[in-house]
Amino acid sequence: MGAAYAALVSLTHTIDQILNPPPHHQFINFDRDRINCLRKKADFLIDYFLENNSNTGGDHKEIEDLETRIRFAAEGAEYIIEDNVMNQILAAGSEVDRSVETSTSNNLLSEGVRTTIQEFHTIEEELVKIKKYVQAKISITTEATSSSRALLPIGENTMVGFDDHLIQIMGALSTDESNIRVISIVGMGGIGKTTLATHVYNKPFIVQHFHVCAWFTVSQEYTEKEILLGLLRQINNTNRDEQETGDGDDDYDDDDQLGNKLHKTLFGRKYLIVMDDMWDIKAWEMIKRFLPDNNNGSRILVTTRLLRLATDIGSCSPYQLNLLDEEQSWDLLSQKIYAEKCCPVELEEIGRSIAKKCRGLPLALAVIGGVLAKSKTENWKYVEEDVTSAVRNQDFDIQVSRLIRLWVAEGFIRKCGHKSLEEIGEEYLKNLIDRNLILVDKLELTGEVKTCHIHDLLSDLCRIEAQKDNFILIGELYNHLDMLPNTETRPTRLSINGGKWKGMKRTPYRPPTRSFLSFSSRDSTDYTARRFPLLRVLDVVEKYPKDEILQLINSRYVSCTGSISMSSSILSRLWSLQTLVVDREVILPSEIWQMPQLRHVEGDSIILPDPPPPDDVHKIILLENLQTLSTVEDFKCTEAVIKRIPNLKKLGIVCGTIGSNCLRNLGLLHKLKVLTMLCSPCGGEIVFPNSLKELRLYGCKIPWEEMSIIGSLPNLEVLVFFGNAATGQKWIPNEREFTRLKYLWINQCELEIWEADNTHFPCLEILRLGYLNLKEIPSEFTEILPLQKICVDYNRNNDLILASANEISEQRENLGYDGIQVLNTTFGVLKILVKRGINLAVGGDGHIGDPYVVITNGNQKVETHVVANDVNPEWDDDLTIWHPNQSHPISLTVFVRNKLRNVDEKIGEAEFDIGPLVEAANMYPNGLPNGTIITRILPSSSNCLAKESFIIWINGIVLLDMRLTLKNIDRGEIELRIGWVF
């Protein structure tokens, strides 16, 4: 159903776009009445069929066939529409007469839309017939069926890691509270909810504690009668005398009669009902009215994947199950293999490696444990390789903002009311998180989800389903994508993890590929536009030629590296462009102000022209969809600019002087949540909008005594002062300011004296102090109870600040509260240029292989691209590790990729310490003459240097060129340059 729904919703977005094109595309010609008719047909199918699919029996073959037909019809109509628009735009910008091509394209559009309308109409008629048939069939079969799944659980499944939950749940079930209570267990699929509930249910103490126990597995498809019958039969099985003398449950025609019998059976008894695998609150609402509150300690135990459901029906906070840690994973795996026996010592290392790669999911550990238990020990290495291959490319966290932007560009999100598509997308994501289908990795400082990922087991399932429906093809170019047949069922989305186009056909794919995503640096994307002329999403991690972007006329989402300079002719072609993200300079023409479909524009440096004066003030085009604009050089904060971007939520600007840029107009951005601003120090009025949640200031030199302009912001939660953003030696905040501030970072400012208490920062959770003259943190911070962490970056008064922070923590503990976590951190970014390998070893099978380098520090991992068949590879890859942990060395490992076995083999490793580099940078915060040699490092037994190296100051960065000798291998060196950037 998902692919059909996505195709229909995407079609409606495309239709809306041509019905309301940007001003410079008003020339697009089409039959408006017929397009409107197509729009209505698509809306009908979304509302009547897809959104009510559960009521029509979505597992029936007829329904599945209709879904396939809907998808092909919707995608086909969208291809024809966009192909026609592309031809019209090319004709409008061409000096060559293309009237013949345009006429042919218009005829194809008219015929294609007419055919799609007819197909949709036929599908509607068949849908109505099938729905009537299915409903009649359900009404007949429901009378004769009941749940056969609700047998009393017996036996003991292996359970590891949930002993505390077991004790707590048993306690909750047996408390002295007499009123009926609902206890809920929540967690992702396969994590062990049912196993835990089974252990609780079968405990002799629980069996003796309750007069009546019953278990029913609800799942996603159920009827009220099934649930009631299942519970009654369970109860009757434990009360055989009643069963022999009582009426037959199947004789009841009315659900209320069954419910009343259940109520009568349970009345006056102390009962435990387990509702396993509940998916929605309707199942609970169906039966709760038949469960009497006997005021005797009766309990309901529910297992579910849905956090919201568990919270809504539970009498207390849900018991949320988390993934197992590495030790628990090994315990469970070894128990599954050897039961009560011990694992042989020689197999423990590989066993622990396999357990670690199951990522803490009990179901995966149980399945693989069953495989290993039946396998010969010499085959364990092949199981490990299979698991490694399965998870190698899935260890990927994705930024939520990027994920939702891709959803929007793909057309997956349907407009609803006055909410933006991004807001609806955030609701979708929250729903997936609440269902434990998506796992949260990192949170923003404001508490919102920053990055997320999907567990490997579920990722595999999604991958299989998506590729089965030809929704997307995931793999490497080594797998010869061009050998796939050019058929109607060919995938329309490509997600590439490696490889090159070299030697592959350059002919366009049929049907048209709509999305191209590449997650491996230096993958060749030559001829992408020629291959994919109707491409809508381009998301690559490398430079992309400007003339290629020029040809992507239907592109909605473009993300690449390198600088982009767009002329008027280029931008005027991109009629659907919503998101543009590059990591270098972006030069935009004035036509940018004529693109109301724009949603996000991000670049390291954006050159934004002034909006052209309107011919008619009543015809000013507002970029009402624009939500992100960052970072704009020499931003002109005029009223004319601000009024054109009324719904902006994130803004990054670099401006000259505060006074000359009318920064008081920032206060007109009433929906702005995140502002990053770098300004030259100068006087002038500045007004921030009350909507701000995050504010980062650089070089503004706002006096501490004027901080009320920031402290009075009612929603501010994150505040960063950097590089003389504030001036003066003393800061005494006013009371009733910074009332919601959670995170405060002050770095490279003049602050020496700070007088504040808990009334000034009542909600502060994290305090970070960088390069300052401050000698102590106000002792009154002891009374700020939400304060959890104090981070101290490099500071000339480092020891004094740390002592002050530790004293505050001790005082908190003496008062009986939790202490504060005090961290001595280093702020900075490690830039790594991996240049080349020298005389590398070959793989174990004697083949040279395809080498690449992986560099890790703590939880961070970056890697180079793969160079084919070379023992002296040249990578020249720029890699970045953010805020590296100096307590861990930087580890470098060289692998060769073996395509025949689909495994990667290690051919050497090395380590290097960044301490001397960071120390050198901290010694000279104000810089040195260009080319100054700061220190020399000699090769020794404590490092992997092949020859002496020098730390040098070049262009504001401390650099170190190194040649490292690889360890645990007979030969090989790696040449790289590292730099430390504040």
N, C-alpha and C positions, 0 to 999 in steps of 0.2 A: 504493500500500500504506500510506503514512503516515497518510492520513486515516482509513482503516479501523482501523488499529492504535490511533490516538489515540481513536477512538470507543469501541472495546472497553475499553481501559484506563480511560478516564474512566467508563464504565458500572460497572466493578468498584469504583471508588472511591465512586461514588454508592450502590451496593448496600451496601458496607461501612458507609457513613455511616448508612443507615436501619436496618441490623442492629444497630449500636451507637450510637444517638443520644445526644446530651448529656442529662444528668439531667432537665432541665426540658422535654425533648421525648420522654419515655418514653411519652406518650399516643398517639404516631403508630401507627396501626393498619394492618396489611397481612398478607397471607398469607405467613408466614415460609418455609414449605416451598417454595412456588412461587418466591419470591425467591431462595432458596438454589439451587434448580434452575437458575434463570437465571444465577446466578453461576458455577456449574460449567460451563455451556455456554459462557459467555464465556471462561473460563480455558482450556477445551479449544481454542477457536478461536485464542486467542493463542499457545498452546504449539505446537499441531499445524500451524497454517496460517501465521500471520503470521511467527513467528520462524523458520520453516523454508521461507520463500517461495522462496529461491534454489534449493532442491532440487526445486521443483515446476514450474519453468518460469514465472516470474512475468510474462513478456511475452506469454503466451497470452491470447487474447480471453476464453476461458472463466474464467480466473483473475481477470481484470480485472472481469468482470461479477459474480463472486462477491464481490470486494472491495467493489464498489458496494452490493450487497445487504447485506453485513455492516454497512457504515457506516450505511445508512439504518435498518436494524433496530435497531442499538445506539443510535443517536441517538434514534430514536422511543421506545424503551423508557425511555431516560433522561428524555426530555421528560415522558412520562406519569407516571413515578415522582415527579419533582420538582414537577410540577403538582399531583399528589395531596397531596404533603407540604405545599405552599404552602396549599392549600385547608383542610387539617386545622389548620394553625397559625393561619390567619385565623379559622377557626370557633372555635378554642379561646380566642382573645382577643377575640371579638366578643360583644356583648350581644344581638345579634339571633340568632334561631334559624336556623342554616344547615344543619340536619340533612339537608334534601333535597339541597342542593348537595354535601354531603359524601358522602351515599350514592351519588349519581350518579358522583362522582369515584372512589369506591372500586370501583364496578362497571367503570368505564373502566380503572382500574389493573389489576384482575384479568384483564380481557379482553385488554388490551394486553400484559401479561407473558406470558399463555398464547400469544398469537399470535407473539410474539418467540421463545419457546422452540421453537415448531413451525418457524418460519423457520430458526432456528439448526440444528435437527435436520436439516432438508432440505439445508441448505448443507453440513453434515458429510458426508452421504451423497454429494452431488455432488462434493465435494472429493476423497473417496477414489477415486471413479471417474476423475476428471480426473488425479489424481496417478498412478494406475496407467497410464493411457494415455500421459501425458507421459513417464514413465520408460521405457516400452516404446519410444516414438518416439525418445527420446534414444539408447537402446542400439542402435537400428537405424541412425540417421543418423550416429552417431559413427564407425561402421565405414567409411562412405563419404566422410567429409569430413576436411579438414585445413585448416590456416590458409592463407588466400590473402593475408593481410595482410603476411606476413613477407618482402616483397621487399627486396633490398639497397637501402638508401637511396642515392639519387644526387642530384646537384645541390646548390646552396648557397642555403639560406634566409638572409634578412637576419638578422644577429645583432648586437645592441647591448647593451652593459653587462655582458657576461659574459666579457670577454677574460681577466680574471684567473683565473676558474674554468676556462676552456679550457686555459690553461697549466698550472694546478695538476693538473687531471685527466689531461692528457697525461703529466705527470711521474709521477703515481701509477700510471699504466698501464705505464710504462716503467722503473720503479725496478729496482735490482739485486736486490731481494728475490726469491728464487727460488720460494717457496711460493705457491700459488694465493691470490689476494686478491680480495675483493668491494668494488667502489667504488660508492657510491650517490649519486644526485642527487635532491634532494627539493624540492618547491615546489608551490604551488597550481595548479589547472588553468589552462592558457593562459599560464603564466609563461615557458615556453620550455625546459622540460626536454628534450623530444624534439629540439628544434632544436639545443640545445647538444650533446646526445649524437650527433646526426647530424654536426655539424661535427667532433667528435672522431673519429668512426668513419671519416670520409672523408679525414682528413688523410693525405697520402702517407707521412709518417713512421710513423703507426700501421699503415697497410696493409703497409708493409715490415717492421715490427717483429714482426708475428705471422705464423705459418704459415697459420693458419686463422681466418677471421672469420665470425661468424653473428649475425643480428639476428632477434629474435622479439618481436612486440607481444602482450603477454599480455592486457591489459584485464580486465574483470570476469567475463567468461564464457569458460571454457576447459576443456579436458580434458587429462590427462597425455599422451594420444596426440597431440593437436593440437600441443602444445609440442614433443614429441620429433620428430614428422614435420616440423614447420616448421624445426627446427634442422638435421635431417639433409638436407633438400632444399636449404637454404642452403649447407651445406658441400659437397654434391654439385655444386651449380651452379658452385662455384669449383674443383672437381676433376673435370672432365668425363670424364677417362679412367676414373676409378673409377665414375662414374655409368653409363658405357656397359657396364662389365664386371660391376658389382655387382648384387645382388639388388634387386628392387623393394621399396621401403619399405612400400607398401600391403599387401604379402602377409603382413605380420606381424599375427597376431591378438592377441598378448599384449604389453602395455605393457612388461613386463620385457625381452622380446626386442628391442623397439625401443630401450630404454634401453641394453641391452648392446651393441647395434650402435653407438649413439652413443659409448659409452665406448671401444669398440674403434677407432672412427674417430678419436677425439681422442687416444688413448693415444700418448704419446711426442712429441706435437706441442705447439708453443707457440700457444695459441689465445686469442681474445677472443670472448666471448659477451655480447651486449647483450640484456637483458631489459627491454623498454620498457613503461611504464604498468602496473606490477605493483600489485595491489590487496590482496593478502593473502599471508601467509607460506606458505600451502599450495603455491602455485605453485613457490616456491623449494625447499620440502622434497620436492616430486615429482621434481625433476631433479638436485638437488645430488649425490645418490648415484651418478649416472651421469657426473659430471664428474671425471675423474682429476686428481689433483695430480701433475703430471709433474716438479715441482721445477725448472721451467724458466722461471718468470715468467708463467704463464698468468693471465688476468684475467677477471673478470665485472663488467660495468657495468650497473647497475640504475637505472631512473628510476621514481619513485613520488610520489604525493601524501602518503604517510603517513610522518610523522616516526618513529613508533615502529618501523615496518617497516624503514625505512632504517637506523635505529640497530641493530636486532636482527641484521640480516644483514650489515651492513657490517664490513669489516676495520678501518676507521678512521672518524673523524667524517664524517657526511654532508656533501656540498656543498649547502648550502641556498641556493636562489635567492630573492632579494628583489625587490620591485617596483622598477621603474626610477625614477630621479629625473626632474625636469622636463626637464633638458638631454638626458638619454639618451632620454626619451620623444620629444622633438622630433627628435632624430637619427634614430630608428627611423621615425617617421612620414614625415619628409622623404625618407628613403631609399626607403620604400615607394611614395611618390608620384613622385619624380623620379629614382630610381636613382642614377646618378653625377652628375646635374646638380644645380645649385643652385636653391633656391627663390627665386622673384622677391621682391624686397624688399617690395613692396606687399602680399604675401600672408603674410609671415612672422608678423606680429602675430596675425592670426586663426588661422594654423596652429599657433602656439605655444599659443594659448588652447584649441584643440581637443585638442592633445596633452596639456595639463595636465588636462583633464577626463576623459581616459581612465584617470586614476589609476595610471599606471605599469604597466598590464597589457599585455604584448607582444601577446597575441592580439587585444585590443580595438584597439590601435594598428594592427595589420596589417589587420584588417577595415575599419576606417575609412579607412586609407590606400588600400586598394583602391577604396573608394567615391569618395574625392576624386580619385584618379588618373583616373577615368572621368567626373568631373563637370566642368562648366564652372566657371571660377573665380568667376563671379558667383553661383553656387549654394553656395559655401562657407559663406556666412553662415547659410543654412538648415540645413546640416549642424551648424554650431555651435549653433544654436537647439535642434535635436533632441537633441544631446548634453547641452546645458544642462538641457533639460526632463527628460531621463532621470535626471540625477544630482542635481537640485535638492533633492529631498526625501529623498535617500538618505544625505546627509552627516550621519549620526547615529550617535553612539557610545552604546551601552547599557550600563548598569551590570550586571555579572554577577549581583549579588545580586538585582536586579530581574528579570532575565531568568529566573533559576532559579525565583524565586517565582511568576512567571507560568506557567512550565511546570507547576509543582506545582498551581496553582489550576485550570489547564485540564484537569488529570487526565492529562497526557501521560506521567508517570513511573510506572512500575510498581514496587510494593514488592518488595524483594529482601533477604531475610535480616534482619539486625539494623541495617542501615544506614538512616539517615533518607532521606526523599525528596530532601532538599537535597544530601546527600552523593552520592546516585546521579546527581542532576542535574549536579553538578560533574564526575563521571566522564564523563557524556555530553558536556559542554562540552569537556573535555580531549581526548576522542576526536575531536570536530569540529575542534579546533585542530590536533591531530596530523595530521589529514587535509587541513590547509590549506583547509578550508571556512570557518572562522571566523578572522579576523585579530585579533591582540592589539593594543590601543591603549596602555593604561596598566597598570602593575603596582602592587599594594599595596606598602607598605614592607616587608612580610614576604615579598614575592616572588610572591604569588598574583595571578591576573589580576583587575584591577579593572574595566576597561571593554574592550569588544570591538566589532567591527563586521564586516559582510559586504561583500565587494567588489561594486561596482555591477553588474558583469557577472553574477555569481552571484545577486545580489539580483534582477535582472530575471528570471532563469530561475526562481527560487523564486516570484516574484510571479506569473509566467505559470502555473506549475504549480498554485499554491495557488488562483488564481482560476478556472483550468480545472476544478478539482475542487470549486469553490464552497466551499472551505475557509475563505477569508477574502476580503473585499472591501476594497481599499485605494484611497483617493482623497479627493476633497473633496466637501463637501455641495453645492458648485456643480454637481456632476455629476448632481444630481437623483436621489439614491438611492431616493427614494420612487417613482420611475417604474419601478423594477425589478419584475418580475412576482412576485406572491406564490405561488410554487410550491414543490414539495418540494426543488428544487435551489437555492433561494435561499441565499446565504452566511449562515452562522450567526455570523460574526465580522466586525466593522466596525473598520477602522483609519482614522481621519479626520485629514487634514493641514490642514484649513482649512474655512471656510464657516460658515453659520448654519442653524438649523432654521426660521428665520422663514418663514412662508407655506407650510410643508410639512405634509403630513397627520400627524395625531397618532394614527392607528390603529396597533395593535400589528402588528409584523411577523410573517409566517408563512412558514416555520417559525420558532420562537422564536430571537431573537438571543441568543447566550450571552455574547459578549464585546464590549465597546465601549471602544476606545482612541482617545484624542485627543491629538495632540502639538503642537497649535497653541493658544497662549494666547487666551483670550476667545472660543473657539468656544462657541456657545450649546448647552447640554445640557438645555434645557427639555424636560420631559415624557419624559425618558429612561426612567424607571421605567414610565410608562404605555405607552410604545412597546415596551419590552423587559421584560415582567413576570418572565421566567425568566432574567434576566441574572445571570451568575456572576462576570464580571470587569468592573470599572469602573476604568479608569485614565485620568484626565483631569488637565489642568494648570490647573484653575480651581476656584473655589468650587462646592460642591455642596450643595443644600438638605438639611437634616436629614430632612425629611419624605419626600424622595425615597429616601434610604437606608433609611428605615423600610419602604418597599415592596419593597426588593430582598431578599426573604426567602431566596432561594437563593444570594445573593452569597457568593463565597469570597474575593474579592480586591477591596478598595476602596482607591483611592489618589486623593486630591484635596487641594485647598488650603482654608484657612479653619479655623475652630474647630468642634469637634463636642462636643456634650454629649448623652450617651446615657442615657436613663432605663432603668429595668428592663424596661419594656414593649417598648422598641425592641430592646434587646440580646437579649431572650428570643425574638424573632422570627428572628434571624439564625442559624439552626441549623447552617449550613455555614461560617460566617466563619472564614477562616484568617489573612488578612493585612489589617491596617488601618494605612494610612499617611496622615497629614495633616501639614501644616507649621505648625500652630498648636496651640492648647490642645485636649486631649482629656480630657473628664471621663467617667469610667467608673463604672458602678454595681457593687455587690458581686456581681452575677450573673456578672461576668467570671471569677470563680473556679469557675464551674460550666460552663466552656466548654473541655473538653479538646482540641477540634479546633484551637484557636488556635495559630498558628505564629510570627507576627510582629506586634508592635504598636509603631508608631513615631509620635512626635509631638514638637513643639517643647517641649511641657509636658504631661505626663500626670498627671492626678489619679487615683491608684489607691487605692481604699478597702482597709481591712483585710479579710482573709478572714473570713467569718462563722464563729462557733464551730460545730463539727460536732455533730450529734446523737449520732453514734457515731464514736469516734476511728478505728475500722477502716473507715469509709466516707468518709474524706477524699479528695477528688478531686484528683489530681495533674495539673497541666498539663504532661504529659510531652512534648507536641509543641512547646511554646513555646520558641523559640530566640532571639528578639530582643525586648527590652523597653527602650525608650529614647525620651525621657528622662523619668524619674519624679520628680516634685516631692515633697519631704519623704518620701523613701523610708524605710519602716519595715523595717529589716533584721533583723526578728525571725526566730526559728527557724521559727515557724509559716508565715511568708511564704516563706523560703528553701526549706523542704522541699517546698513545692507547685510549685516551678519547678526541678526537679533537672537538666534538660538544657539550661538556658539557656547560650547561647554568646556573646551580645552584650548588655551591660547598660549603660545610662546613667542616672545618678542624681544628684539634688540633695538633700542632707540638711542638717539643722541642725548639730548638734555630733557629733563623732566618738564621744564617750563615750555620748551618749544614744541613739544609733542602733544599737548592738550590731554594729558593722562587723566584729567578729571572725567573725560568721556568714558573711561573704562567702567564707571559706575552705571552706564546705560546698558551694559551687558548683563541683564537680569537673570540669565540662566547659566552664567559662567561658573564652573566648579573648580577648574584647575588653571592657575596662572603662573607662568615662569617669565620673569622679567629681568633683563639686564639693561641698566641705564647708566649713562655718564653722570657723575655727581654734579648736580645743579639744583638750585631752588626751584620751586614751582608747586602748584597745587596738584595733589593726586587723590583720586577717589577710587576706592575698591568697591565692587558690588557685594551686597550682603549675602549673595548666593555662594560665595567662595568657600570651598572646603580645603583646598590646598594652595599655598602661596610660597613661591620660591623667588627670592630676590638676590640679585647680584649687583654690586657696585653702586647702588642707589644713594648711599650715604644719607639715610633718613636718621635724624637725631633720635637718640633713645627717649628723650623727653617728649617727642612727638609720636610715640608708638601707639597712641590711642586710635589713630586712623586704621591701625591693624587690629589692636586689641578689642575694639568695639564690634568687629565682625562677628555676627551671632552664630555662624555655622562653621567657622574655621577650625579644622582639626589637625592640619599639618602646616608647619611654618619652618622655613629654612632661610637663614641669613648667611650669605657667603660673599667673601671678597669685598669687605667694607660696605655691605648692604646697609649697615647701621653704624653710626658714628657717635663718639663720646666715650668717656671713661666710666660713666656710672649709669646704671639702669634701675629705676625704681618704678615698677608697673603700678598702674592705678587699680583700685579694687573694682570687682565686678567686670573685669576684662579677661579675655582669653578663657571664657567660661567653658568652652567645649574642646580646647586644644588638647590633642593626645600626643603629638610628636613635635619636639622642638630641637632644631640643630643650629648651632651658632659656630661659624668657622671663619677665621681670618678677619676678625673684627677687633676694634680697639678696646673692647670691654675689659675693665679691671675690677670694678666693684659692682656687685649684684645684690640688691636687697629685695627679697621677695618671700612670700609664705604661701600656705595652702589656699588662701583666699584669692590669690592671683592666678593660679593654675590648678584649679580643683580637679580637673579630669586628666592631667598629664600622666602618660604611661611610659614614654621613652624620652630621655634627655640625652642629647649627643653634643659634645663639646670638642671643637677642633683647635686650630691654632689661635690661641688667645693669650692675653696677659692676665687673665683671671687666675687668682690663687686659691679660691675656695668657692664651693657651692653653698648657697644659703642653707644654714643648718635647719631652718624651718621646713625644708623640703621633706624632712622626716615625717611631717604630718600630712603630706600628700599621699593618701592611702592607695590611689590607683597606680602610683609610680612603681614600675616593675623593673626598669633597666636604665642604667647610666653607662653610656659609651664614651670613652675618652680617647680621641684620636691623638696623633703625635702633637706634643705641646711643650713649649719651653718650661712650663711649670707642671709637667706631667706628673711628677711624684706628689706634688701638693694637691693637685686636683684629685688624683686617685685616692690619696689619704682622706680627703674630704668626703668623697663618695663612699668609701668603706666605713667611715665614721657614721654617716647617715644611715647606712644599712644596719650597722650594729645597734644604733639607737632604736631603729624600727623593731628589731628583734627583742630588745630589752623591754619595749612596750607591749610585747606579746603578739606582734604582727609578723607576717612573712618578711624576710629580708629582701634587699634589692640586689639584682644581678649587676655586678660591676664588671665591665669589659674594657680592656686596653686594646683598642683596635687601630688599624692603619687604614686610612682612607686613600684610595688610589686605584688605578687601573693598570694591569699588566698587559702591555702590547707585545705580542710575540710574532716575529717574522721567521717562519721556518723556511730556510733557503734551499738546502739540498742535502742529499745523502751521499756518502762516499764509500764505495767498495762494500756495499751491504751484503750480508749472507743470503744464500738462496734458501728456499723452503726445504722441509724435511724430505720431500719426494724428489729433490734434485732439480725442480723447476724454479726458474727465477721468480716468477709470480709478479704480482702488482703491489708495490709497497705504498704504505701511507703511515702517517704519524698521528698518535693520539696523545694529548697532553692533559693531565688531570691535576686538580688541586682541591682536596676535600670532595665536595659533591659536584664541583664543576668539571666538565669535560668538553674539550674542543678537539677537532681533528682536521687534517689536511685532506685535499682531494687525493684520489688514487692515480698513481702514474703507472701505466701499463708496461710490464715486461722490461724492467730497468733496475740494475744494481747501483746505478749512480743517478737517481732521480732528482729532478729539479722541481720543487713545489712552488716556492715563492708565495706562500700563503700567509696572509695577515690574520692572526687569531687574537682573541681578547679574553682575558679572565678578569672578572669584575671583583674588586675588593678581595684579593686572595688572602687566604689564611696563612700567615707566616709561620704558625706552629707546625704546618705540614710542608714538606718540600714539594717542589714542582716535579711531577713524575712524567717522564717521556717514554713512550713505548712504540716500537716500530712493528708493524704487522705486514704480512703479505697476504693478499686475497687469492684464495684458490677457487676459481670459478667451477672447476669440475666437481669438487667436493662440497662447494658452497659453505666453506668454513674459512676463518682467518687464523693464520699461524703467527705466533710471536717470534721475531728474529732479533731481539735485542731490546735493552731498556737502559735508561739513565735517569739521574736526578740532578737538580740544581737548586741552589739556595738563593732566594731573592733578597735576603737580609742586607748584604752589602750594598745592593742597588737602592733599596729603600732608605737605608741609613745615609747614603750619599745625597739622595734627593732631599732628605729632611735637614741636612746640614746647611743647605743653601736654598732656603725658601724664596729668596729674592733673585736667584739666578746667578749665572757666571758668564764670562765671555765665551762666545761660541767656539767650540773645539777644545775647551779646557779638559785636560785629563785629570780626573779626580783621584783615582787610585788604580792599582794594578793587582790582579789576582793570579797567583801561580798555580800550576797543576800540583795536586797532592793526593795522598791516599784517601782524603776525606771528600774529594770532589771527583767529577768525571771529566774534567778539562783535559783536552788533548794537547793544548798549548796555552801559554799565558794570555790573559785577556785584560782589557782596559775598560774602566767605567769612564765615560766621556759625556760632557754637557754639549748637546747639539740642539739648537733651535728650541730651547725651553724644555727639553726632555732629557732625562738621564738615560743613557744607552749603554748596553754591554753586548759586545760581539763575542760569541762563544763557538768553539768546536768541541763537541762532547764525544767521548769514546763510549760505545755501547757495551754494556755488561752482559754476562751470562750468554755470550756468543763469541765465536772465534774472531770476528772482525766486524768492522763497520763504524762509521762516524756520522754525526749529524751536525750540520752548521746552521746556526740561528742567531738572531739578534733579538734582545729583549729590551723593553723600555718601560720606565715608570712614569705615569702621568697622574698628576693630582686631579 
